[in-house]
């Protein structure tokens, strides 16, 4: 049980078709992180700036293929096994499961076009931690 708890992260996830447009995009990522945000899942991101803000706050900017039929509802859970290793290895396609009251559905989350620095920022937890490790 101790190993499971030490190796398992729990947080909230935001799903939107095309998040990050409008004047709130600068605050959106920070507010999500303060509320326990660990990732966003989108079909696409409205701006590169919003995606960068997610990364700088240590959140995973997942995308999902709309044709794959992934549907999310409030109070469902997403389980991603070995996400840290996937980010470290540069994986761009990550298997995940939507856990629902009636069972589970496998989906594929994507982390396209993450640079080495972006991966390192996510692994450090946020941009401030990344810079602190550089000292």
C-alpha positions as CSV (number, residue, x, y, z in Angstrom):
1,X,0.0,0.0,0.0
2,X,2.8,2.4,0.8
3,X,4.4,1.9,-2.6
4,X,1.1,2.4,-4.4
5,X,0.5,5.7,-2.5
6,X,4.0,7.0,-3.1
7,X,3.9,6.2,-6.8
8,X,0.3,7.4,-7.6
9,X,-0.7,11.0,-8.2
10,X,-4.3,12.2,-7.9
11,X,-5.5,15.5,-9.4
12,X,-8.2,17.1,-11.4
13,X,-8.4,17.2,-15.2
14,X,-10.2,19.8,-17.4
15,X,-11.6,18.6,-20.7
16,X,-12.7,21.1,-23.4
17,X,-12.8,21.0,-27.2
18,X,-10.7,24.1,-27.8
19,X,-9.6,25.8,-24.5
20,X,-7.4,28.8,-24.1
21,X,-9.1,31.5,-26.0
22,X,-10.0,34.9,-24.5
23,X,-8.6,37.2,-21.9
24,X,-8.7,34.6,-19.1
25,X,-6.1,32.3,-20.6
26,X,-3.2,33.8,-18.6
27,X,-5.0,33.0,-15.3
28,X,-6.7,29.8,-16.3
29,X,-3.7,27.5,-15.9
30,X,-2.7,29.0,-12.6
31,X,-6.2,28.7,-11.2
32,X,-6.5,25.1,-12.4
33,X,-3.2,24.2,-10.7
34,X,-4.2,25.9,-7.4
35,X,-7.4,23.7,-7.5
36,X,-5.4,20.5,-8.0
37,X,-5.2,20.5,-11.8
38,X,-2.8,17.9,-13.2
39,X,-3.8,17.9,-16.9
40,X,-6.0,19.3,-19.6
41,X,-7.5,17.2,-22.3
42,X,-8.5,19.0,-25.5
43,X,-9.2,18.3,-29.2
44,X,-6.9,21.2,-29.8
45,X,-5.6,24.3,-28.0
46,X,-6.8,27.7,-29.1
47,X,-3.4,29.3,-28.6
48,X,0.2,28.2,-28.1
49,X,0.4,30.6,-25.1
50,X,-2.3,28.7,-23.2
51,X,-0.6,25.4,-23.9
52,X,2.7,26.9,-22.7
53,X,1.0,28.2,-19.5
54,X,-0.2,24.7,-18.8
55,X,3.3,23.3,-19.2
56,X,4.8,26.1,-17.1
57,X,2.4,25.2,-14.3
58,X,3.4,21.6,-14.6
59,X,0.2,20.3,-16.2
60,X,0.1,17.8,-19.0
61,X,-1.4,19.3,-22.2
62,X,-3.0,16.2,-23.6
63,X,-4.9,16.1,-26.9
64,X,-7.4,13.5,-28.0
65,X,-8.6,12.5,-31.5
66,X,-12.3,13.5,-31.7
67,X,-12.9,10.5,-34.0
68,X,-11.8,8.2,-31.2
69,X,-15.1,8.8,-29.4
70,X,-13.7,9.7,-26.0
71,X,-16.5,11.2,-23.9
72,X,-15.9,12.5,-20.4
73,X,-18.5,13.2,-17.7
74,X,-18.2,14.8,-14.3
75,X,-17.2,12.3,-11.5
76,X,-15.5,9.9,-13.9
77,X,-11.8,9.1,-13.3
78,X,-8.9,8.8,-15.8
79,X,-6.2,6.3,-15.0
80,X,-2.9,6.6,-16.7
81,X,-0.3,4.0,-15.8
82,X,3.4,5.0,-15.9
83,X,2.8,8.6,-17.0
84,X,6.1,9.8,-15.5
85,X,8.0,7.2,-17.5
86,X,6.1,8.1,-20.6
87,X,7.0,11.8,-20.3
88,X,10.6,10.9,-19.6
89,X,10.9,8.6,-22.6
90,X,9.3,11.1,-25.0
91,X,6.2,9.1,-25.7
92,X,3.6,10.9,-27.8
93,X,0.8,8.4,-27.5
94,X,-0.3,7.3,-24.0
95,X,-2.9,4.7,-23.2
96,X,-5.4,5.7,-20.5
97,X,-8.7,4.4,-19.1
98,X,-11.8,6.3,-18.3
99,X,-13.2,4.7,-15.2
100,X,-17.0,4.9,-15.1
101,X,-19.6,3.4,-12.8
102,X,-20.5,0.9,-15.5
103,X,-16.9,-0.1,-16.3
104,X,-13.8,1.3,-18.0
105,X,-13.1,2.5,-21.5
106,X,-9.6,2.6,-23.0
107,X,-8.6,5.8,-24.8
108,X,-5.4,7.1,-26.3
109,X,-4.1,10.5,-25.0
110,X,-1.5,12.4,-27.1
111,X,1.3,14.6,-26.0
112,X,2.5,15.9,-29.4
113,X,5.4,18.2,-30.0
114,X,6.7,18.5,-26.5
115,X,10.3,19.8,-26.5
116,X,12.9,18.4,-24.1
117,X,12.7,21.5,-22.0
118,X,8.9,21.3,-21.8
119,X,9.2,17.7,-20.7
120,X,11.7,18.6,-18.1
121,X,9.4,21.4,-16.8
122,X,6.5,19.0,-16.4
123,X,8.8,16.5,-14.7
124,X,10.1,19.1,-12.3
125,X,6.5,20.0,-11.4
126,X,6.5,23.6,-12.8
127,X,8.8,26.2,-14.4
128,X,9.9,27.6,-11.0
129,X,11.1,24.1,-9.9
130,X,12.8,23.6,-13.3
131,X,14.8,26.9,-12.9
132,X,15.6,26.0,-9.2
133,X,17.2,22.7,-10.4
134,X,19.3,24.7,-12.9
135,X,21.1,26.6,-10.0
